[in-house]
């Protein structure tokens, strides 16, 4: 329209702070890193790394010299405050785990939570993950699953967690130390029953391997000292009643009380959950046999 004023130019909003980028890095094969991940690692003011030695080698491999800041499970709270201060000051930072996607069984979630609470943008840069590599190739259902990370190293605590998972119908996914794989499988077979299982080892690396079968099959193939390399264990969800040979309720409760150092009532709750039975039914079975004496 003649005489009309031209529209005012669009002025972008002033950036109020930096962004925290969660950058997935290779778990073995360096070809898995994405162009976007490399760009973010190059442009970031600094990279907060769970293991600076591993990350330094990765950056050097691709000709990057971005400064590194150590950030791991044992970092003092002051380190997290330092990172938040830099983000609030407008710097973009990248967060990486030792390998894979930050936030899975590493300290990344604490920094992410603090960033969210401080109104800082958190930007995922997706890519490699041992969890998301192993599960789809396992052959077990991946439409519904429960990721449990690392179970406790101490046997009593590990068994208690497994009992709480005994009634879970979804596929179960765990990380585990190679030296504890046999102990984990032995406890899982006793508590969960001899269900389908997959051991995924050394994902994306030269000696990548999937061992499939039942828990007993895996135990027959895993050496005494445990397998080599990084391990993901995947177990089928509960599909039926307790495995044949499971002890009677009273015996099961007594065994839990003895081996897990928990109260009788807590053991009754765990057995009831595993058997999909009312707690009162298990309580009567226990007291009716004198197992509480």
C-alpha positions, 0 to 999 in steps of 0.5 A: 500500500502506498505510503505504508511503513516497511515492517520492522526488522526481526531482532533475534532474542538476546541469548540469556545463557549458554547451552549444555550439549549432551554429546554421544561418543563412540563406544568402540568404532570411531566411525559411529561419531556423527558430523553434528557431534564433531561440530559441537565438540569443536565449537564448544567453549569446553568439554566436560568429560567423565574420563579426560584421557579417553576424550583427549584421544578422541578429540586428537583423532579428529584434530580437535583441541577444545579444552577439557574439564574433568567431571565424574562421579567423584567430582566435588560440588564446586566443579558442578557450580563452576560449570553452571556459572560458565553456562549462565555466563553464556558459554556453550559446554559439551558433556560426554561420558567415557563412551556412549550417551551421557546420562546412562549410569554416569554422573551426567544426570546431576549436571543436567538436572542442575542445568534444568533447574537453572533455566539453561537449555539442554540439547541432546546430540544423539548417537552411540549407546551400548544399551541401544546397540545391544537390545535391538540385536538381542532377539528379545522384545524391545517394545517394552523394557526396564533398564536397571544399569549396574546392580549392587556389587554386594551379593545380598543387595544384588539379590534383593534387587533381583527379587524386586524384579521377579514379577517384571514382565518387561525385558530386563537390561543390565550393565555388569562388570565382567568379573561379576557376570557369573555371580549375577547369572547364578543369582538371576537363575535362582531368583528369576528362573531359567528364562531367556537371556542374552550376553552382549559383549564389546559392542561395535568393537572388533570382537563384538559377540552375542551369546543367546539362550537361557541363563543356564546356557550363558553360564555354561559358556561364560568362563570362570573369570568372566568374559572380556570387555564391556558387557550388557546382559538382557533377560526376558521378562516374566512369562509364567509361574515360578520355575520348576524346583522353586522352593515352597513359600516357607522355605523361600522366605526362610532362605531370604531372611538368612541370605539377605539379612532382611526381616521376615515381613519384607521377605514375605512381601518379596515372595508374594510379588514373585509368585503373584500371590496375596501377602496373606497367603504367603504369611499363612504358609510361613506361620503354618509350617513353623518357618518363623521360629 
